[in-house]
Amino acid sequence: MNGSPATNRRLFAVLAALGLCWAFFVHFSPHYFAANEAVRLYFVQAVAQDGTPQLDAVARRHGSVPVDRSEYGGHLYMDKAPGLSLLVLPLYPLVRALHPLVETQDLWLFGYLACLAGVTLPLLLSLWLLGRWLTPLVGEGESVWILLALGLASPLWVYATVFFGHGLAAAGIAAGFFALAAQEPGAGSVPRRLLAGLALGYAGLTDTPVFVLDALVCLWTLLRAAPPSSGLALRQRILHAAPVVLGVASCVAVQLAYNTWTLGHPLRFAYQFKGDPRFAAIMRTGFLGFAPPSLDALYGLWLGARRGLLYHAPWLALGLCGHALAALRRDLPWQRRLDAGFLLAAILLYAWLVAGFADWPAGDSAFARHLLPIVPLLAAGLAHLPPKPWLRAVLLASVLYGMLLALPVVATFPYHFEQLTYPVWQLSWPLLTQGRLAPSLGRLLGLPDAATLALFGALLLLPWLLWARLPQLQPKLGWRPLAGALALLTLALALAVGDVPPPDRTVVQLRAQAIRLLQP
């Protein structure tokens, strides 16, 4: 943002309202949380209570061995990157002191609080930094519009509400990059650049493939340290990039130290010792599960109805177009062209890398969760789009479409069974229309489901109402573009729903399974 107190207050109010929407549904319950989340929570308990990364004692206390686990030397370990669990580790003794039952049946409560502290709040901070970068380019109203589209019409909404590492990784990448990009080339204090490097590095400590993005951002920092007219300027570039590189390198060192602590060697990663035979087979494919991607994987990640990023948030395609347009415009300052070209290249390269992972569909999870770290980078491309009425109509229609696909997932069951080809239409919307809601703050307050939905609807309107009160509001739509947007939305929904086959026996069984897991 421009730094004025009034602007910052308005942005804070919008982000606080967005945070209420994110925090409303409690995707943890006494009898169920996902395997990905369970093993992270078991790790926190093992370290805090037993002083060891080994999960053996925790598994015995809970009477279950996590599916997502590593096995080495006769012991159980967490098979995830440690960043998210380490971040919330100091919170556990405090919660345990106030509520001792988190050791056993109320671990779900700590899971919810840990999600708020370790995922939701960092994502809100990253959106604030994205807003600081956007506002000088497009104005206050338009920048908040982009933030709300990102927060309520993309996979970011789902992963702000679950204790997976991808939300924190996306927050770290966005915070680090946009904190640097908001500065003039070669400017910014050393502590600021060091903090940005730490944010970038912590994203990799939370989701290991993100270290590839970190390396690319370090290269971009070198290139952006001086204008092309300065020539090589090697000393200037190295001095400018050094704090960023140091921040990233320190998190690499933490990862290596963690490997040594848990498995006895800095280059011995938990991923290499998956305990479940199916997951172990995935890691034996290529190099730790990675190989050149197939066309099916690329299509599935971008456009497929099961996991496709652009299928579920088509407005992000306009972000790609915006970066491409800005990179090619000769009338823009060199740093803006460099930033846009870098983001375009980094997004495509990271998506290519993820598509080469043997488990790119990512099991029983919603949307393209492995692509989440590039979602804020994609959204930033909207800042470069020309203010054409027809383009705004397309953008509005696609944002509304994205909201209609994200909302039922958040409000019901945020995990999509991999057997489903059209999970939003075959699972999420049927659950919502049947009133099968996820646990929520409304339910914890004793409200009936109808009142809970009404309260959530009011919370969902609040950030948009705050946006509508912003000065210099953009985008401005006349009735024709608005009518065009509604027509496009209707057509898109008709085509999407019309493509879904009638529910077969498998779909009916999976719906019943989700309903059982949602029971209070």
N, C-alpha and C positions, 0 to 999 in steps of 0.2 A: 504494500500500500504506500501512499505518499507520506505516511508518518504523522499526519495531523491527528490530534487527540480525538476529534469527532469521527474521523474515518475509522480509526482503530476501535472506538467504542461500537460503531455500527457493525464492523466486521466481527467483533467479539460476540455481539448479540446474535448475529446470524449463525455463527459457528456453535454457540451455546445451544441454540434451538436445534441445530442439526445433531449435536451430541445427545440431546434428549431423545430424538428419534432413533438414534443408534442404540441407546442404552435401554430402550423400552422393553424389548423382548429378551428374555433370559434363556439362552440356548444351553442351559445346564439343568439337570434335575437329579433328584436323589438316586434314580435308577438308571440314568443314561447320560453319557456324553461320548462324543466320537473317539475312536481309537487314537487319532492324531492328537487330540487334546488330552486324553487320559494319560498317555505316556509322559507328556510334558509335566502334568500335575504330579504324577508319581515321582518324577525326578526331583521336583521341588521338595516333596515330602522326604525323599531319601536323604537329600543333602541337609535339609533343615533339621530333621529329627534324628537321623542315623549318622550324619557326618560322612556319607559315602555316596558316590554316584551309582552304586549297585542297587538295583531295584528289587532284589530278592525279598527283603523283609517287608517292603511296602506291598508287593504282590501277595505275600502271605496274609498280611493284615486285611487286605481288601478281598481276598479269596479269588483273585483272577489274575491271569498272566496277560499283559497287554499284547494285542496282535502286532502293533507297531513297536517292535523291540529289536535290540541287537543281543546276540549271545556270544560271549567271549570268555574263555578260561573258566567255564562252568558257571558264569554269572549272567544276570540280565542287566541290560543297559538301555538307556534311551537311544533310539536310532535317528534322532533329529539333530539339526544344528542347535547349539545350546543358547543362542542369544536371547530368545524370548523367555525361557525358563530362568536364566540368570538375572534378567532384568527384574522379574517379579519375586525373586527369591527373598529379598529383605522384607517383603510384605507378609510372608507366611507366618513368621513368629508373632507379629502383631495381631493378625487375625486369629491365630491359634490361642493367644493369651486371652482374647476377648470372647472367643467361642471355641472351646476345646473340641467340640464335635466335628470340626473340620478334619480331624485325624481320620475319621471313619465315614459315617453316613452323610455328613455335610461337606464333603470335599467339593461338591457342586457349588456351594456358596463361595468358597475361595476361588473356584474357577471363574465365576462371574466377576468377582472383584478384580482378579488378575487380568481378565480380558479388558475391563475398563482401564486399568492402570497401564497395561503393557501393549494394548492394541488401539483402543478407542482414542485415548488422549494423545498418543504420538501421531495418529492420523490427523486429528484436529490441528495439532501444531504444524504438521506438514502442509495442510490446506492454508493455514495462515501465511506461511512462507510463500506458497504458490500465489496467494492473493497479493502479496507485496511485489512479486515479479509481474503479475498481470496488470495491476492497476495503472502504472504509467503507460502501458501499451494500449489499453482499451477503455479505461475509465472504471470508476467504482462499481456502477451498476452491472456492467457487462462482466467484470471479473467475478462478482458474487454469483451471477447467473452460471458461469462456468463451474464454480465451486459446488453449487447446489446440484447441477447436472452430474458432476463427479460423485457427489455424496449420496444421491438418491436415485440415480438412473444408471448405475454401473455396478459391476461386481464388488466394488469397494464397499458398498453398503452391506453386503452379506458378510464380508470378511472383516468388517469393523465390529461384528457381533459375535465372532467365534474365536477360540483360543488357538488359532493356527498361526504359523510364523509369517505367512505371506503378507498380512496386513502391516505388521511391524516392518517388514522388509520394504514394502512400498513406501511407508512413512519415512524410513531412513534415506532411501534414494531420492525421494521428492524433496525432503528437507535439505539434504546436502547439496543437491544440484541447484535448487532455486535460491538457496541462500547465497551461493556463489554467483549465479546468473543475475541476481538483482543488483550486483555491484558493477561499476564501470570496469572495463578491461584493465587488469593490472592493479586494481584498487582493492580495498578491504584489508582490515587489520589481520595480523598474524593469528591472534586468538580466534577470530571469526572463521578464518580458513581452516584452522586446526579443528574447530568444532564441526565444521562442515565435513571434513575428512573423517572424523569420528562417527558422524551420522551415517556416512556412506559405508564405512567399514563395519558398523554394527548391523547394517542391512545384510551384509555378507555373512556376518557371524550368526545371523538369524536364518538365512536361506542361502546355503553355500554357493549355488550357481550365480548369485548376485555379485560375487566378487569379480565376475567378468564385466558386469556393468561398472563396478568401481574402477577397474583398470581403464575402461574407456573414458570415464569422467576425469581421471587423472591425466590422460592424454589430452582431452579437451581443455583442461586447465592450463596445460603447457601452451597449447595453441592460442588460447585467449589472453594470455598474459601480456602480449604485445601485438600491435597491428601488423599486418603483412608488410607494410612499408618499412618496418624496422629491420627487416632482414632476419637473420638467424636469431640474434639477441639471446643467445643461449643462457648466459648468466642470469639475465633478467627473468627469463622463463623458469629456470630451475628454482631460483629464490622464491618466485611467486607460488609455484606448485608444491614446493617442499612441505609446507604445513599440511596440505591436503593429503599428500602421499604418506606423511608421517602418521596422520590420523587413521588412514586405511591400514597401513602396515602394523600399527599397534593392535588393531582388531585381528589381523592375521596372526600376530604373535599370541593373542589370547586363544584363538582357535587351536594353534599348535600346542600351547600349554594345556588346554583342555584335553586334547587327544592323549597327551602324555599322562595326565592325571587319571583318565578313565581307562585307557587301553595300553598304556606303557610305552608309547612311541609317538613322536610328534606327527608322523605321516600315516598313522593308523587311524582311519576315520570309522566312526560307528556305522556308516552306510555300508561298509564292506562286510559286515557280519550280521546281516538281517537274519532274525530268528525264524520268521515264517517262511516256509519253502517257496511259496509263490513270489514273495518279495525278493528272496535271495536269487531266484532265477532272473528277475528283472535286473538286479545289480550285476549279474554276470554277463549281461548283454553289452557288447562294445566296451567302452571305458567307463566303469562305474555306472552303467546303464545308458550311456550316451553314444550315439552313432549318427552318421548323416541322416537327416530326416527324409521320410517318404512324402509323396504328394498327398496321400491320405491324411497323414498327421498334420501337415500344414493346413489343408482344407478344414480338418476337424477342429483345429485350434482357433482358426479365424472365422469360419462360416458355418460349421456344423451345428445342427440343432441341439446336440447333446452338450457340447462344451464351448462352442464357438464364441469368441469374444465379441465379434461384430454382429453375430446373430442376436445376442442378448443385449448389446449396447451399440446399435448401429451408428449412433452419432459420433462414436470414436473414430469412424472412418473419415469424418470431416476433419478430425485432428491430424490424421496422416496427410490429408490433402493440404491442410494449412501449413504444415512444416515444409512440404515439398514446394508450395508456392513461395514461401518466404525465402527458402534457400536459393531460389532462382531469380528473385527480384533484384535487379541492379540498383534500384533507387533506395534500398534499405542500407543502414549502416552495416559495416562489415561484421560487427559482433553479432547483430541479429541474424544475419545470414549464416554465420558460423554456428550459432546456437541451434537454429532450426535444422540445418544440415546435419549437425551432430545428433540431435534427438531422433531425426528420421533414421539415420544409419544405426544408432544404438537400439532403437525399437525393433527394427527389422532383424538385426543380428541376434538380439536376445530371443526373439520369437523363433528364429531358425534354430537356435541352440535348444530351446525347450521342446520344439517339435521333434528333435532327435533323441529325446529321452524315451526309453522303452515304455515307461508308464505315463506318457503325456496326457491320457484322459484323467489320471489322478484319482482313480478309484471312485468310491461313493462320495463325491464332493460336487458342489454346485459350481457351474460355470468353468471358465478357464483359470483355475486358481494359480497355476504356475506362471501365468502371464501377469498376475496382479502388480508386480513391481513396475511394469511399464505403463500401467493405466493412467497415473497422473501425468506422465510424460506425454502420452497421447492427447489427453485433454488440453494440455497447454497449446496444442496446435490450433485450437479454435481462435486464439488471439490474432492469428494471421489471416483469417478469412475476410474477404471483402463484404461490406454491409449491403448485400443484395437482398431485396425483399423475398425473392423466391428461395434464396439460400437459407434465410431465417425461417421460412416456412418448413423447409426440409429439416432444419435443425430442431425446431420445436416439435415436429411430429416424431422424430426419432428419439428425442429425450423423453417424451411422454410414453413412447413404446418401451423404452428402457425401464422407466418407472413401473410400468404395468408388468414387466417380467421380473423385476427385482423384488417388488413389494410382497407378492405371495410367498416367495422363498423365505424372506426374513420373518414374515408373520406366522409361518407354519413350521416347516421342517427344512433346515438349511443344508441338508445333505441329499444329494441326488444319486440314487442307486444307479450303478453303471449299466444295468440291464435295460434301462429306459432310454429310448431314442429321443423322445421329446419330453424331458423331465418337467419343465415348467407347466406344460399343458396336460401331461398325463398324471402329474403328482401334485404340484404346488397349487394350481388353481382349483382342482377338485377338493383338496383339503380345505382351502379357504372358503369356498362356497358351502361346504358342509359345516363350517364353524369349528374346524379342528385347529385351534390356535396353539402356538408355542407358549410355554410358560412366559409370564410377563410381569411387569411391575403392577399392572392392573389386577392380575390374579393374586399376586402376593398381598395386595391391599384388600382382597376379598370382594372385588367387583365381579359381577357376572360377565360372561363373554361379550354380550351386546354392549354393555357399558365400557368394557375394555377396548373394543373396536372403536367406539365413538371417541374415547379419550385419545387413542392412537391417531385417529383421523384428525383431531384438533391439533395434536402435536405435529403431525405431518404438514399441516397447512401453515403452521407458525413461521418456519424459515422463509417460505414463499411470501407471506404477508410482510415480513420484515424487509425482504428484498424489494417488494413493490413500493415501499416507502423511501427507498434510497434516492438521493438526488441524481439528476442526469441519467435516469433509468434507461438502460438499453437491454435487449433489443426492443425497438418500437415497431409494433405490427399494426398495419391497417386491417380492415375487415377482410379484404381479399386474401392476403397471405395467411391470415388466421383460418379462414375457410379452407384454403388450400392445405394447411397443416392438418386440419381435422379430416379432410378427405383422404390425405395420404395415410394418416394413422388408421383410419377405417379400412383402407385397402390392405395395409400391411397386416393388420390383425386378421382380416378375412383370409388372406393368403396363408398366414402362419397356422391358424386354427384349421383351415381346410386341408392342410397337408397332414394333419394328425389322424392316424387310423383309429377306429373304434377300440376301446380297451379290451385286450385279450386276458387270458387267465393270469399271465405273469404280472401284468399291470395291476389287476385287481388284488393279487396277493401282496404286491409291494405297497400298495396303498394301505392295505390292512396292517401290514407290518409297521408302516410309519405311524398309523393311528395308535397302535399299541404303545409305541415308543413315546408318543405325545401325551399319553394318559397321565393325569396328576398322580 
